[in-house]
């Protein structure tokens, strides 16, 4: 687990630090911290236990858990450790004890919640319908406001949130990353043993760097792409932050497929990070600001649907209705926005195909991204879209419900557990004897690529659909 200090913050806060999140500026790398009045602290101590008064975990949701244990076999941390407190029902019990004032916010308490991947497999498995997703996302901001992390932990998290949500900062970093790869510096450092001497978190960051080309680093998304033939739908496409820099080829494929299927595609130049990383890490004020900004952007674009090709982003955007429920200016707008959000496979399945597909004679293993399958309940649509490609065989992976260990920033801040899960997932993938692996989330693509044999290609589903429409076979091409 990440090393923590043993001192809670004296004055929990309702507001966070940082800028509004423009492509080239802002300083969201700081703490989400501030101050509560003494009166608020006194009143919350009796009513919410160790939690402050700003949206603590809901007692009724906590009481929905009957401790049946159906969640245990699906929980990644329980599978790794067999530790009851590092399971969903264990964490819910900790929440209950915390609200009752029976435990304090100490190192062990924080570590149990930091260890949670937020994969939501327990939500799928729970027969009682416990909303663990809402509970864990209420606890994380409480920790960020009320717990003093170590200086090293705070600096590392500040680095992540000062870089990844900002494409204008990430592009130069990716440019130097591409040079780092092309010049063979990584191999030299590995051979010298210097890489092994780095802290585990920095080793993980280096190992997760994707294979980058200069062309992909500088590529830009077209602001408007007209439908091929008769227009059936007008969609807004989320370009993403990490997605547009590291996976611009996926965005390009998504645009071509949507246009081929009769969609006018709008990708507003002003769009920024959706706030998914911030939300999942408990940086609530950042997430709120980013959600409001993205709603403003796509309202101005006047689109019928907002299409997302990153599972984590889509999940967060569909939850804007919950995130902004107390905002009088945005509550209704957030609900309307969330209702428009579609994963790209979800929309393609709804529209039905009109563009001709050409054969891709291959066997692919489909990995269910947690924030697509568990958080959004989307399992059939990606498979349906892939099986629309002639001669393509789609197979499932054993332990499909278990997270690969990516989980937002989890594989950076909890690298040891993430590595165990990544290797476990790749072992299951290898057992399928597949020609290629397909998954719908940028983080999963990075995590699986790290441990998968370099000879096995990895794709987003829309890349294979795009290749089929264009009459090319990227799987066979990768063999040459």
Rosetta blueprint (number, residue, H / E / L):
1 X L
2 X L
3 X L
4 X E
5 X E
6 X E
7 X E
8 X E
9 X L
10 X L
11 X L
12 X L
13 X L
14 X L
15 X L
16 X L
17 X L
18 X L
19 X L
20 X L
21 X L
22 X L
23 X L
24 X L
25 X L
26 X L
27 X L
28 X L
29 X L
30 X L
31 X L
32 X L
33 X L
34 X L
35 X L
36 X L
37 X L
38 X H
39 X H
40 X H
41 X H
42 X H
43 X H
44 X H
45 X H
46 X H
47 X H
48 X L
49 X L
50 X L
51 X L
52 X L
53 X L
54 X L
55 X L
56 X L
57 X L
58 X L
59 X H
60 X H
61 X H
62 X H
63 X H
64 X L
65 X L
66 X L
67 X L
68 X L
69 X L
70 X L
71 X L
72 X H
73 X H
74 X H
75 X L
76 X H
77 X H
78 X H
79 X H
80 X H
81 X H
82 X L
83 X L
84 X H
85 X H
86 X H
87 X L
88 X H
89 X H
90 X H
91 X H
92 X H
93 X H
94 X H
95 X H
96 X H
97 X H
98 X H
99 X H
100 X L
101 X L
102 X L
103 X L
104 X L
105 X L
106 X L
107 X H
108 X H
109 X H
110 X H
111 X H
112 X H
113 X H
114 X H
115 X L
116 X L
117 X L
118 X L
119 X L
120 X L
121 X H
122 X H
123 X H
124 X H
125 X H
126 X L
127 X L
128 X L
129 X L
130 X L
131 X L
132 X H
133 X H
134 X H
135 X H
136 X H
137 X H
138 X H
139 X H
140 X H
141 X H
142 X H
143 X H
144 X H
145 X H
146 X H
147 X E
148 X E
149 X E
150 X L
151 X H
152 X H
153 X H
154 X H
155 X H
156 X H
157 X H
158 X H
159 X H
160 X H
161 X H
162 X H
163 X H
164 X L
165 X L
166 X L
167 X H
168 X H
169 X H
170 X H
171 X H
172 X H
173 X H
174 X H
175 X H
176 X H
177 X H
178 X H
179 X H
180 X H
181 X H
182 X H
183 X L
184 X L
185 X H
186 X H
187 X H
188 X H
189 X H
190 X H
191 X H
192 X H
193 X L
194 X H
195 X H
196 X H
197 X H
198 X L
199 X L
200 X H
201 X H
202 X H
203 X H
204 X H
205 X H
206 X H
207 X H
208 X L
209 X L
210 X L
211 X L
212 X L
213 X L
214 X H
215 X H
216 X H
217 X H
218 X H
219 X L
220 X L
221 X L
222 X L
223 X L
224 X E
225 X E
226 X L
227 X L
228 X L
229 X L
230 X L
231 X L
232 X L
233 X E
234 X E
235 X E
236 X E
237 X E
238 X L
239 X L
240 X L
241 X L
242 X H
243 X H
244 X H
245 X H
246 X H
247 X L
248 X H
249 X H
250 X H
251 X H
252 X H
253 X H
254 X H
255 X H
256 X H
257 X H
258 X H
259 X H
260 X H
261 X L
262 X L
263 X E
264 X E
265 X E
266 X E
267 X L
268 X L
269 X L
270 X L
271 X L
272 X L
273 X L
274 X L
275 X L
276 X H
277 X H
278 X H
279 X H
280 X H
281 X L
282 X L
283 X L
284 X H
285 X H
286 X H
287 X H
288 X H
289 X H
290 X H
291 X H
292 X H
293 X H
294 X H
295 X H
296 X H
297 X H
298 X H
299 X H
300 X H
301 X H
302 X L
303 X L
304 X L
305 X E
306 X E
307 X E
308 X E
309 X L
310 X L
311 X H
312 X H
313 X H
314 X H
315 X H
316 X H
317 X H
318 X H
319 X L
320 X H
321 X H
322 X H
323 X H
324 X L
325 X L
326 X L
327 X L
328 X L
329 X L
330 X L
331 X H
332 X H
333 X H
334 X H
335 X H
336 X H
337 X H
338 X H
339 X H
340 X H
341 X E
342 X E
343 X E
344 X H
345 X H
346 X H
347 X H
348 X H
349 X H
350 X H
351 X H
352 X L
353 X L
354 X L
355 X L
356 X L
357 X L
358 X L
359 X L
360 X L
361 X L
362 X E
363 X E
364 X E
365 X E
366 X E
367 X E
368 X L
369 X L
370 X H
371 X H
372 X H
373 X H
374 X L
375 X L
376 X L
377 X L
378 X L
379 X L
380 X H
381 X H
382 X H
383 X H
384 X H
385 X H
386 X H
387 X H
388 X L
389 X L
390 X L
391 X L
392 X E
393 X E
394 X E
395 X E
396 X E
397 X L
398 X L
399 X L
400 X L
401 X L
402 X L
403 X L
404 X L
405 X L
406 X L
407 X L
408 X L
409 X L
410 X H
411 X H
412 X H
413 X H
414 X L
415 X H
416 X H
417 X H
418 X H
419 X H
420 X H
421 X H
422 X H
423 X H
424 X H
425 X H
426 X H
427 X H
428 X H
429 X H
430 X H
431 X L
432 X L
433 X L
434 X L
435 X L
436 X E
437 X E
438 X E
439 X E
440 X L
441 X L
442 X H
443 X H
444 X H
445 X H
446 X H
447 X H
448 X H
449 X H
450 X H
451 X H
452 X L
453 X L
454 X L
455 X L
456 X L
457 X E
458 X E
459 X E
460 X L
461 X H
462 X H
463 X H
464 X H
465 X H
466 X H
467 X H
468 X H
469 X H
470 X H
471 X L
472 X L
473 X L
474 X H
475 X H
476 X H
477 X H
478 X H
479 X H
480 X L
